[in-house]
Amino acid sequence: MWAVSGIGGGLINPILSAVIFERLPPRMVGRGMSMVGALTRIGAPVAAPGIGVAIGLFGVSPVLVAGAALYLAAVCLPAFGRTATELERPPEEPETAQPPDQLA
C-alpha cells in the first residue's frame, strides 16, 4: 500500500506543482504553494485518531478497503469533468517592453 501510494503521489505531485506555478501570478506563488501544502496536511491530526476508532469498531480489512476506495476516488475523480478541462494552458499574454505602470 505504501509503495503504490508513494508511486502515485510521486507521479502526480510534479504535475500538480507545475500547474500551480503556471496558474498563479508570480507575486502569489509563495502564498499559493503554502496554502496548498497546509490544506493537504490539515487532515492528518483528525484522520489518525478517526482511523484508529474505525479499526476498533469495524476491523482492519473494512477500514483498509474503505481507505483505498476513498484514495482512489480522490485521485481519479479530478480527471473527469470541469477540473480536467481547466488544466489546459491559459492563453499567452503579449509581452510589452515596459510594465504599464512605468510608461511615461
Phi and psi restraints in degrees (value plus and minus 20) as a CYANA .aco file:
   2 TRP   PHI     -83.7   -43.7
   2 TRP   PSI     -60.0   -20.0
   3 ALA   PHI     -86.2   -46.2
   3 ALA   PSI     -64.9   -24.9
   4 VAL   PHI     -84.9   -44.9
   4 VAL   PSI     -63.9   -23.9
   5 SER   PHI     -89.5   -49.5
   5 SER   PSI     -53.0   -13.0
   6 GLY   PHI     -86.4   -46.4
   6 GLY   PSI     -62.8   -22.8
   7 ILE   PHI     -86.1   -46.1
   7 ILE   PSI     -62.6   -22.6
   8 GLY   PHI     -82.9   -42.9
   8 GLY   PSI     -64.4   -24.4
   9 GLY   PHI     -87.2   -47.2
   9 GLY   PSI     -56.3   -16.3
  10 GLY   PHI     -86.4   -46.4
  10 GLY   PSI     -47.7    -7.7
  11 LEU   PHI    -102.8   -62.8
  11 LEU   PSI     -57.4   -17.4
  12 ILE   PHI    -108.7   -68.7
  12 ILE   PSI     -48.1    -8.1
  13 ASN   PHI     -81.6   -41.6
  13 ASN   PSI     -64.0   -24.0
  14 PRO   PHI     -84.5   -44.5
  14 PRO   PSI     -54.9   -14.9
  15 ILE   PHI     -86.9   -46.9
  15 ILE   PSI     -65.8   -25.8
  16 LEU   PHI     -82.1   -42.1
  16 LEU   PSI     -62.6   -22.6
  17 SER   PHI     -83.0   -43.0
  17 SER   PSI     -60.7   -20.7
  18 ALA   PHI     -83.9   -43.9
  18 ALA   PSI     -60.3   -20.3
  19 VAL   PHI     -85.7   -45.7
  19 VAL   PSI     -61.2   -21.2
  20 ILE   PHI     -83.9   -43.9
  20 ILE   PSI     -65.9   -25.9
  21 PHE   PHI     -81.7   -41.7
  21 PHE   PSI     -56.5   -16.5
  22 GLU   PHI     -92.2   -52.2
  22 GLU   PSI     -56.3   -16.3
  23 ARG   PHI    -102.8   -62.8
  23 ARG   PSI     -50.6   -10.6
  24 LEU   PHI    -103.6   -63.6
  24 LEU   PSI     122.3   162.3
  25 PRO   PHI     -83.2   -43.2
  25 PRO   PSI     128.6   168.6
  26 PRO   PHI     -73.8   -33.8
  26 PRO   PSI     -54.7   -14.7
  27 ARG   PHI     -95.1   -55.1
  27 ARG   PSI     -31.2     8.8
  28 MET   PHI    -128.8   -88.8
  28 MET   PSI     -18.7    21.3
  29 VAL   PHI     -80.6   -40.6
  29 VAL   PSI     -65.7   -25.7
  30 GLY   PHI     -80.4   -40.4
  30 GLY   PSI     -66.8   -26.8
  31 ARG   PHI     -86.6   -46.6
  31 ARG   PSI     -61.2   -21.2
  32 GLY   PHI     -85.4   -45.4
  32 GLY   PSI     -64.4   -24.4
  33 MET   PHI     -86.8   -46.8
  33 MET   PSI     -56.8   -16.8
  34 SER   PHI     -84.5   -44.5
  34 SER   PSI     -60.3   -20.3
  35 MET   PHI     -85.9   -45.9
  35 MET   PSI     -63.0   -23.0
  36 VAL   PHI     -82.5   -42.5
  36 VAL   PSI     -64.1   -24.1
  37 GLY   PHI     -81.8   -41.8
  37 GLY   PSI     -62.5   -22.5
  38 ALA   PHI     -85.8   -45.8
  38 ALA   PSI     -62.3   -22.3
  39 LEU   PHI     -87.7   -47.7
  39 LEU   PSI     -52.0   -12.0
  40 THR   PHI     -94.0   -54.0
  40 THR   PSI     -42.3    -2.3
  41 ARG   PHI    -121.9   -81.9
  41 ARG   PSI     -22.9    17.1
  42 ILE   PHI     -90.4   -50.4
  42 ILE   PSI     -44.3    -4.3
  43 GLY   PHI    -101.0   -61.0
  43 GLY   PSI     -37.1     2.9
  44 ALA   PHI     -80.0   -40.0
  44 ALA   PSI     -65.9   -25.9
  45 PRO   PHI     -85.7   -45.7
  45 PRO   PSI     -45.7    -5.7
  46 VAL   PHI    -108.3   -68.3
  46 VAL   PSI     -59.1   -19.1
  47 ALA   PHI     -90.3   -50.3
  47 ALA   PSI     -59.4   -19.4
  48 ALA   PHI     -80.0   -40.0
  48 ALA   PSI     -71.5   -31.5
  49 PRO   PHI     -85.5   -45.5
  49 PRO   PSI     -54.8   -14.8
  50 GLY   PHI     -83.6   -43.6
  50 GLY   PSI     -59.6   -19.6
  51 ILE   PHI     -87.5   -47.5
  51 ILE   PSI     -58.4   -18.4
  52 GLY   PHI     -80.8   -40.8
  52 GLY   PSI     -62.9   -22.9
  53 VAL   PHI     -85.0   -45.0
  53 VAL   PSI     -62.7   -22.7
  54 ALA   PHI     -83.5   -43.5
  54 ALA   PSI     -59.4   -19.4
  55 ILE   PHI     -84.8   -44.8
  55 ILE   PSI     -59.4   -19.4
  56 GLY   PHI     -84.2   -44.2
  56 GLY   PSI     -55.2   -15.2
  57 LEU   PHI    -103.6   -63.6
  57 LEU   PSI     -61.8   -21.8
  58 PHE   PHI    -131.2   -91.2
  58 PHE   PSI     -39.4     0.6
  59 GLY   PHI      80.8   120.8
  59 GLY   PSI     149.3   189.3
  60 VAL   PHI     -92.1   -52.1
  60 VAL   PSI     -67.9   -27.9
  61 SER   PHI     -80.0   -40.0
  61 SER   PSI     -69.4   -29.4
  62 PRO   PHI     -82.9   -42.9
  62 PRO   PSI     -54.8   -14.8
  63 VAL   PHI     -89.7   -49.7
  63 VAL   PSI     -60.0   -20.0
  64 LEU   PHI     -84.0   -44.0
  64 LEU   PSI     -62.1   -22.1
  65 VAL   PHI     -85.0   -45.0
  65 VAL   PSI     -63.3   -23.3
  66 ALA   PHI     -85.1   -45.1
  66 ALA   PSI     -61.4   -21.4
  67 GLY   PHI     -83.7   -43.7
  67 GLY   PSI     -61.9   -21.9
  68 ALA   PHI     -84.2   -44.2
  68 ALA   PSI     -59.8   -19.8
  69 ALA   PHI     -85.5   -45.5
  69 ALA   PSI     -62.4   -22.4
  70 LEU   PHI     -85.0   -45.0
  70 LEU   PSI     -60.8   -20.8
  71 TYR   PHI     -84.2   -44.2
  71 TYR   PSI     -64.6   -24.6
  72 LEU   PHI     -82.3   -42.3
  72 LEU   PSI     -62.1   -22.1
  73 ALA   PHI     -84.9   -44.9
  73 ALA   PSI     -61.6   -21.6
  74 ALA   PHI     -84.9   -44.9
  74 ALA   PSI     -53.0   -13.0
  75 VAL   PHI    -102.9   -62.9
  75 VAL   PSI     -58.2   -18.2
  76 CYS   PHI    -108.8   -68.8
  76 CYS   PSI     -52.3   -12.3
  77 LEU   PHI     -81.0   -41.0
  77 LEU   PSI     -56.4   -16.4
  78 PRO   PHI     -85.0   -45.0
  78 PRO   PSI     -34.7     5.3
  79 ALA   PHI     -95.1   -55.1
  79 ALA   PSI     -28.0    12.0
  80 PHE   PHI    -139.0   -99.0
  80 PHE   PSI     131.2   171.2
  81 GLY   PHI      63.4   103.4
  81 GLY   PSI    -175.6  -135.6
  82 ARG   PHI     -83.3   -43.3
  82 ARG   PSI     -53.8   -13.8
  83 THR   PHI     -80.5   -40.5
  83 THR   PSI     -63.5   -23.5
  84 ALA   PHI     -90.2   -50.2
  84 ALA   PSI     -56.2   -16.2
  85 THR   PHI     -92.8   -52.8
  85 THR   PSI     -45.2    -5.2
  86 GLU   PHI    -105.1   -65.1
  86 GLU   PSI     -17.2    22.8
  87 LEU   PHI    -102.0   -62.0
  87 LEU   PSI     -24.5    15.5
  88 GLU   PHI     -85.0   -45.0
  88 GLU   PSI     130.6   170.6
  89 ARG   PHI     -85.1   -45.1
  89 ARG   PSI     113.0   153.0
  90 PRO   PHI     -88.7   -48.7
  90 PRO   PSI     135.0   175.0
  91 PRO   PHI     -82.6   -42.6
  91 PRO   PSI     123.9   163.9
  92 GLU   PHI     -92.2   -52.2
  92 GLU   PSI     119.1   159.1
  93 GLU   PHI    -110.8   -70.8
  93 GLU   PSI     120.8   160.8
  94 PRO   PHI     -86.0   -46.0
  94 PRO   PSI     118.8   158.8
  95 GLU   PHI    -105.8   -65.8
  95 GLU   PSI     122.4   162.4
  96 THR   PHI    -130.7   -90.7
  96 THR   PSI     139.4   179.4
  97 ALA   PHI     -85.7   -45.7
  97 ALA   PSI     -58.4   -18.4
  98 GLN   PHI    -151.1  -111.1
  98 GLN   PSI     129.3   169.3
  99 PRO   PHI     -81.4   -41.4
  99 PRO   PSI     127.3   167.3
 100 PRO   PHI     -77.6   -37.6
 100 PRO   PSI     -51.7   -11.7
 101 ASP   PHI     -95.4   -55.4
 101 ASP   PSI     -30.5     9.5
 102 GLN   PHI    -125.4   -85.4
 102 GLN   PSI     -17.4    22.6
 103 LEU   PHI     -91.1   -51.1
 103 LEU   PSI     121.1   161.1
